[in-house]
Amino acid sequence: MYLVAKFDLDGTTYNEVVFFQDDAIDTIKGCEREIMYGRRGGWQVYTHITRAARGFTYTTSYACASGVQRFSDWDRSGMRPRDNVFSVTIENDVLNVVSHGSYSKCMASVRQRGGESRQQFCGKSAQRLLTP
């Protein structure tokens, strides 16, 4: 079960994405409950801090999805470069992530599949997609 955090740099098409996973949350309902706590400032499991780039603001959105793909740990420091580009699709509460060589290639792929939406977008991440 993943909590997918999408950080939109306001006024741009640039997004960052983080894939949170913890064995304590193993259902969509449990993940959605965690989002509810988080919106009230009381994360129970996925404690994290968002930091916008100086002079910019982020809009953060969250989604819950199950998935078999695995990711490296997220960078708690915020210092690791976000050099991995992913197209992210969440359909019927199932997460599918594809790695791309560049942000422009990712955007072209997403546009071919109907364009960006809350459930389909590109994002840069410090996390890596791990091979099984």
Contact map, one row per residue, 1 for C-alpha under 8 A:
111000000000000000001100111100100000000000000000000000000000000111100000000000000000000000000000000000000000000000000000000000000000
111100000000000000111100000000100000000000000000000000000000000111100000000000000000000000000000000000000000000000000000000000000000
111110000000000000111000000000100000000000000000000000000000011110000000000000000000000000000000000000000000000000000000000000000000
011111000000000011110000000000000000000000000000000000000000011110000000000000000000000000000000000000000000000000000000000000000000
001111100000000011110000000000000000000000000000000000000001111000000000000000000000000000000000000000000000000000000000000000000000
000111110000001111000000000000000000000000000000000000000001110000000000000000000000000000000000000000000000000000000000001000000000
000011111000001110000000000000000000000000000000000000000111100000000000000000000000000000000000000000000000000000000000000000000000
000001111101111100000000000000000000000000000000000000000111000000000000000000000000000000000000000000000000000000000000000000000000
000000111111111000000000000000000000000000000000000100011110000000000000000000000000000000000000000000000000000000000000000000000000
000000011111000000000000000000000000000000000000000000011110000000000000000000000000000000000000000000000000000000000000000000000000
000000001111100000000000000000000000000000000000000000000000000000000000000000000000000000000000000000000000000000000000000000000000
000000011111110000000000000000000000000000000000000000000000000000000000000000000000000000000000000000000000000000000000000000000000
000000011011111000000000000000000000000000000000000000000000000000000000000000000000000000000000000000000000000000000000000000000000
000000011001111100000000000000000000000000000000000000000000000000000000000000000000000000000000000000000000000000000000011000000000
000001111000111110000000000000000000000000000000000000000000000000000000000000000000000000000000000000000000000000000000011100000000
000001110000011111000000000000000000000000000000000000000000000000000000000000000100000000000000000000000000000000000000011110000000
000111100000001111100000000000000000000000000000000000000000000000000000000000000000000000000000000000000000000000000000001110000000
000111000000000111110000000000000000000000000000000000000000000000000000010000000000000000000000000000000000000000000000000011100000
011110000000000011111000000000000000000000000000000000000000000000000010010000000000000000000000000000000000000000000000000000100000
011110000000000001111100000000000000000000000100000000000000000000000000010000000000000000000000000000000000000000000000000000000000
111000000000000000111110100000000000000000000000000000000000000000000000000000000000000000000000000000000000000000000000000000000000
110000000000000000011111110000000000000000001100000000000000000000000000000000000000000000000000000000000000000000000000000000000000
000000000000000000001111110000000000000000000000000000000000000000000000000000000000000000000000000000000000000000000000000000000000
000000000000000000000111110000000000000000001000000000000000000000000000000000000000000000000000000000000000000000000000000000000000
100000000000000000001111111001100000000000000000000000000000000000000000000000000000000000000000000000000000000000000000000000000000
100000000000000000000111111101100000000000000000000000000000000000000000000000000000000000000000000000000000000000000000000000000000
100000000000000000000000111111100000000000000000000000000000000000000000000000000000000000000000000000000000000000000000000000000000
100000000000000000000000011111110000000000000000000000000000000111000000000000000000000000001000000000000000000000000000000000000000
000000000000000000000000001111111000000000000000000000000000000000000000000000000000000000000000000000000000000000000000000000000000
000000000000000000000000111111111100000000000000000000000000000000000000000000000000000000000000000000000000000000000000000000000000
111000000000000000000000111111111110000000000000000000000000000100000000000000000000000000000000000000000000000000000000000000000000
000000000000000000000000000111111111000000000000000000000000001100000000000000000000000000000000000000000000000000000000000000000000
000000000000000000000000000011111111100000000000000000000000000000000000000000000000000000000000000000000000000000000000000000000000
000000000000000000000000000001111111110000111100000000000000000000000000000000000000000000000000000000000000000000000000000000000000
000000000000000000000000000000111111111000100000000000000000010000000000000000000000000000000000000000000000000000000000000000000000
000000000000000000000000000000011111111100000000000000000000000000000000000000000000000000000000000000000000000000000000000000000000
000000000000000000000000000000001111111111110000000000000000000000000000000000000000000000000000000000000000000000000000000000000000
000000000000000000000000000000000111111111110000000000000000000000000000000000000000000000000000000000000000000000000000000000000000
000000000000000000000000000000000011111111100000000000000000000000000000000000000000000000000000000000000000000000000000000000000000
000000000000000000000000000000000001111111100000000000000000000000000000000000000000000000000000000000000000000000000000000000000000
000000000000000000000000000000000000111111100000000000000000000000000000000000000000000000000000000000000000000000000000000000000000
000000000000000000000000000000000000111111110000000000000000000000000000000000000000000000000000000000000000000000000000000000000000
000000000000000000000000000000000110111111111110000000000000000000000000000000000000000000000000000000000000000000000000000000000000
000000000000000000000000000000000100110001111110000000000000000000000000000000000000000000000000000000000000000000000000000000000000
000000000000000000000101000000000100000000111110000000000000000000000000000000000000000000000000000000000000000000000000000000000000
000000000000000000010100000000000100000000111111000000000000000000000000000000000000000000000000000000000000000000000000000000000000
000000000000000000000000000000000000000000111111100000000000000000000000000000000000000000000000000000000000000000000000000000000000
000000000000000000000000000000000000000000000111110000000000000000000000000100000000000000000000000000000000000000000000000000000000
000000000000000000000000000000000000000000000011111000000000000000000000000000000000000000000000000000000000000000000000000000000000
000000000000000000000000000000000000000000000001111100000000000000000000000000000000000000000000000000000000000000000000000000000000
000000000000000000000000000000000000000000000000111110000000000000000000000000000000000000000000000000000000000000000000000000000000
000000001000000000000000000000000000000000000000011111111100000000000000000000000000000000000000000000000000000000000000000000000000
000000000000000000000000000000000000000000000000001111111000000000000000000000000000000000000000000000000000000000000000000000000000
000000000000000000000000000000000000000000000000000111110000000000000000000000000000000000000000000000000000000000000000000000000000
000000000000000000000000000000000000000000000000000111111000000000000000000000000000000000000000000000000000000000000000000000000000
000000001100000000000000000000000000000000000000000111111100000000000000000000000000000000000000000000000000000000000000000000000000
000000001100000000000000000000000000000000000000000110111110000000000000000000000000000000000000000000000000000000000000000000000000
000000111100000000000000000000000000000000000000000100011111000000000000000000000000000000000000000000000000000000000000000000000000
000000111100000000000000000000000000000000000000000000001111100000000000000000000000000000000000000000000000000000000000000000000000
000011110000000000000000000000000000000000000000000000000111110000000000000000000000000000000000000000000000000000000000000000000000
000011100000000000000000000000000000000000000000000000000011111000000000000000000000000000000000000000000000000000000000000000000000
001111000000000000000000000000000010000000000000000000000001111100000000000000000000000000000000000000000000000000000000000000000000
001110000000000000000000000000010000000000000000000000000000111110000000000000000000000000000000000000000000000000000000000000000000
111100000000000000000000000100110000000000000000000000000000011111000000000000000000000000001000000000000000000000000000000000000000
111100000000000000000000000100000000000000000000000000000000001111100000000000000000000001001110000000000000000000000000000000000000
110000000000000000000000000100000000000000000000000000000000000111110000000000000000000000001110000000000000000000000000000000000000
110000000000000000000000000000000000000000000000000000000000000011111000000000000000000000000111000000000000000000000000000000000000
000000000000000000000000000000000000000000000000000000000000000001111100000000000000000000000000000000000000000000000000000000000000
000000000000000000000000000000000000000000000000000000000000000000111110000000000000000000000001100000000000000000000000000000001100
000000000000000000000000000000000000000000000000000000000000000000011111000000000000000000000000000000000000000000000000000000001111
000000000000000000100000000000000000000000000000000000000000000000001111100000000000000000000000000000000000000000000000000000111100
000000000000000000000000000000000000000000000000000000000000000000000111110000000000000000000000000000000000000000000000000000111100
000000000000000000000000000000000000000000000000000000000000000000000011111000000000000000000000000000000000000000000000000000100000
000000000000000001110000000000000000000000000000000000000000000000000001111100000000000000000000000000000000000000000000000001100000
000000000000000000000000000000000000000000000000000000000000000000000000111111110000000000000000000000000000000000000000000001100000
000000000000000000000000000000000000000000000001000000000000000000000000011111000000000000000000000000000000000000000000000000000000
000000000000000000000000000000000000000000000000000000000000000000000000001111110000000000000000000000000000000000000000000000000000
000000000000000000000000000000000000000000000000000000000000000000000000001111110000000000000000000000000000000000000000000000000000
000000000000000000000000000000000000000000000000000000000000000000000000001011111000000000000000000000000000000000000000000000000000
000000000000000000000000000000000000000000000000000000000000000000000000001011111100000000000000000000000000000000000000000001000000
000000000000000000000000000000000000000000000000000000000000000000000000000000111110000000000000000000000000000000000000000011000000
000000000000000100000000000000000000000000000000000000000000000000000000000000011111100000000000000000000000000000000000000111100000
000000000000000000000000000000000000000000000000000000000000000000000000000000001111100000000000000000000000000000000000000111000000
000000000000000000000000000000000000000000000000000000000000000000000000000000000111110000000000001100000000000000000000000111110000
000000000000000000000000000000000000000000000000000000000000000000000000000000000111111000000000001111100100000000000000011110000000
000000000000000000000000000000000000000000000000000000000000000000000000000000000001111100000000111100000100000000000000011110000000
000000000000000000000000000000000000000000000000000000000000000000000000000000000000111110000000111100000110110000000001111000000000
000000000000000000000000000000000000000000000000000000000000000000000000000000000000011111000011110000000000000000000011111000000000
000000000000000000000000000000000000000000000000000000000000000000000000000000000000001111100011100000000000000000000011100000000000
000000000000000000000000000000000000000000000000000000000000000010000000000000000000000111111111000000000000000000000011000000000000
000000000000000000000000000000000000000000000000000000000000000000000000000000000000000011111110000000000000000000000010000000000000
000000000000000000000000000000000000000000000000000000000000000000000000000000000000000001111100000000000000000000000000000000000000
000000000000000000000000000100000000000000000000000000000000000111000000000000000000000001111110000000000000000000000000000000000000
000000000000000000000000000000000000000000000000000000000000000011100000000000000000000001111111000000000000000000000000000000000000
000000000000000000000000000000000000000000000000000000000000000011100000000000000000000111101111100000000000000000000000000000000000
000000000000000000000000000000000000000000000000000000000000000000101000000000000000000111000111110000000000000000000000000000000000
000000000000000000000000000000000000000000000000000000000000000000001000000000000000011110000011111000000000000000000000000000000000
000000000000000000000000000000000000000000000000000000000000000000000000000000000000011100000001111100000000000000000000000000000000
000000000000000000000000000000000000000000000000000000000000000000000000000000000001111000000000111110000000000000000000000000001000
000000000000000000000000000000000000000000000000000000000000000000000000000000000001111000000000011111101100000000000000000000000000
000000000000000000000000000000000000000000000000000000000000000000000000000000000000100000000000001111101100000000000000000000000000
000000000000000000000000000000000000000000000000000000000000000000000000000000000000100000000000000111111100000000000000000000000000
000000000000000000000000000000000000000000000000000000000000000000000000000000000000100000000000000111111110000000000000011100000000
000000000000000000000000000000000000000000000000000000000000000000000000000000000000000000000000000001111111000000000000000000000000
000000000000000000000000000000000000000000000000000000000000000000000000000000000000000000000000000111111111100000000000000000000000
000000000000000000000000000000000000000000000000000000000000000000000000000000000000111000000000000111111111110000000000010000000000
000000000000000000000000000000000000000000000000000000000000000000000000000000000000001000000000000000111111111000000000110000000000
000000000000000000000000000000000000000000000000000000000000000000000000000000000000000000000000000000011111111100000000000000000000
000000000000000000000000000000000000000000000000000000000000000000000000000000000000001000000000000000001111111110000000000000000000
000000000000000000000000000000000000000000000000000000000000000000000000000000000000001000000000000000000111111111110001110000000000
000000000000000000000000000000000000000000000000000000000000000000000000000000000000000000000000000000000011111111110000000000000000
000000000000000000000000000000000000000000000000000000000000000000000000000000000000000000000000000000000001111111100000000000000000
000000000000000000000000000000000000000000000000000000000000000000000000000000000000000000000000000000000000111111100000000000000000
000000000000000000000000000000000000000000000000000000000000000000000000000000000000000000000000000000000000011111110000000000000000
000000000000000000000000000000000000000000000000000000000000000000000000000000000000000000000000000000000000011111111001100000000000
000000000000000000000000000000000000000000000000000000000000000000000000000000000000000000000000000000000000011001111111110000000000
000000000000000000000000000000000000000000000000000000000000000000000000000000000000000000000000000000000000000000111111100000000000
000000000000000000000000000000000000000000000000000000000000000000000000000000000000000000000000000000000000000000011111100000000000
000000000000000000000000000000000000000000000000000000000000000000000000000000000000000111100000000000000000000000011111100000000000
000000000000000000000000000000000000000000000000000000000000000000000000000000000000001111000000000000000000010000111111110000000000
000000000000000000000000000000000000000000000000000000000000000000000000000000000000001110000000000000000010010000111111111000000000
000000000000011100000000000000000000000000000000000000000000000000000000000000000000111100000000000000100110010000010001111100000000
000001000000011110000000000000000000000000000000000000000000000000000000000000000000111100000000000000100000000000000000111110000000
000000000000001110000000000000000000000000000000000000000000000000000000000000000111110000000000000000100000000000000000011111000000
000000000000000111000000000000000000000000000000000000000000000000000000000000001111110000000000000000000000000000000000001111110000
000000000000000001000000000000000000000000000000000000000000000000000000011000011111000000000000000000000000000000000000000111110000
000000000000000001100000000000000000000000000000000000000000000000000011111000000101000000000000000000000000000000000000000011111000
000000000000000000000000000000000000000000000000000000000000000000000011000000000001000000000000000000000000000000000000000011111100
000000000000000000000000000000000000000000000000000000000000000000001111000000000000000000000000001000000000000000000000000000111110
000000000000000000000000000000000000000000000000000000000000000000001111000000000000000000000000000000000000000000000000000000011111
000000000000000000000000000000000000000000000000000000000000000000000100000000000000000000000000000000000000000000000000000000001111
000000000000000000000000000000000000000000000000000000000000000000000100000000000000000000000000000000000000000000000000000000000111
